[in-house]
Amino acid sequence: MHDVWPALTCAWERGDAVAVATVVETVGSAPRAVGDSMLVRGDGSVVGSVSGGCVEGAVHEIALDVLDGGPARLARYGVSDEAGLQVGLTCGGTVEVFVSRIDPITFARLDLVTAARVEARSVAVATVVEHPDADVVGHRMVLTATAADGELATPRIDAAVIDDARGLLAAGRSATLTYGPDGERRGTGLRVHVTTFAPAPRLIVFGAVDHAAALAEVGAFLGYEVTVCDARATFATAERFPGAHVVTDWPHRYLAAERDAGRLDPRTAIAVLTHEPRFDVPVLQLALRLPVAFVGAMGSRRTHEDRLRRLREAGSSDVELGRLASPIGLDLGGRTPQETAVSIAAEIVARRWGGTGRPLTQLDSPVHAPRTTADAPTDPPVRPLAVHTLQEAR
């Protein structure tokens, strides 16, 4: 729903009805992720995508029927299905799409979601996409960490979904949950899609260097809220880092303050690019003890070995050091700060989704591997050997 949100809120505020189709399940190779949406207006115009073109035509027909008074519907498309072949789903996977009508009557509390987003508060929308009782399908609930508005079905179902949805909310993840018909933890028959709207994940870059400027730009492009921190006021200026939040402070002191303020979470990525032990060691020692998604440091292999020695002397354990991505980045063979930034960003993305970092031509797995945000690893996988050519030269 994120990708169609501006169009959805504009229609809702005008009182117009739209149909929203959301990917709620994928199996095998699928072109879009769980949570991706397509919005269809009453005039037939479209915003967003649920398949990159494969099944849009069929979903569009369902959306128009829903807008014309038809029931909310869960549609399944697979290459082995006759329907899948008719609409051209040839990528080899299966995708399930839930299509429902949204207007001020069917989703009266959309304003709660809008308000939370404006205030940068995490909020989730839970929607029943499958249930033996057709009247329950399409029911929605809006949840925050402390409140829930709306009823899905029975108190037992509501309690189970609230509990699980808040876990997803805390992690900033979306997912489709499965229960028994009355919310039983074991069983099938009831599925609820939870769309989480969380503030943008953070990318904190320590070291106001040329590589940091390039990484800040790439990080913003990927949707991160970027902070650049350096103790040297001469280099840490807004002019050098447009679009990033620039902080002049000692890295470890700033990171400790952000930790104490609760502004770090399991999606946060930290990149240390300073190349100076007096900055690197204290901030890395702290960062490696935090429950964040990624901690990396730039430098040659000689710098890396010296950094490990200093960190051990400062009290870092082998387990903590095992979390450190150093030298940072995937081996792309680049030279410039911009190419270095791409290699660093590529490793952050690979860690987030459990990618190998290898060329797709060397893999037999599906190009579009199953990837819901609920599957994003909380602990980084074993990191492939990676060193950037420019770093090696240092």
Secondary structure by P-SEA (a helix, b strand, c coil): cccaaaaaaaaaaabbbbbbbbbcccccccccccccbbbbcccccccccccccccaaaaaaaaaaaaaccccbbbbbccccaaaaaacccccbbbbbbbbbbccccccaaaaaaaaaaacbbbbbbbbccccccccccbbbbbcccccccccccaaaaaaaaaaaaaaaaacbbbbbbbccccccccccbbbbbbbbcccbbbbbccccaaaaaaaaaaaaaccbbbbbbccccccccccccccccccccaaaaaaaaaaaccccccbbbbbccccccccaaaaaaaaaccccbbbbbccaaaaaaaaaaaaaacccaaaaaacccccccccccccaaaaaaaaaaaaaaaaaccccccccccccccccccccccccccccccccccccccccc
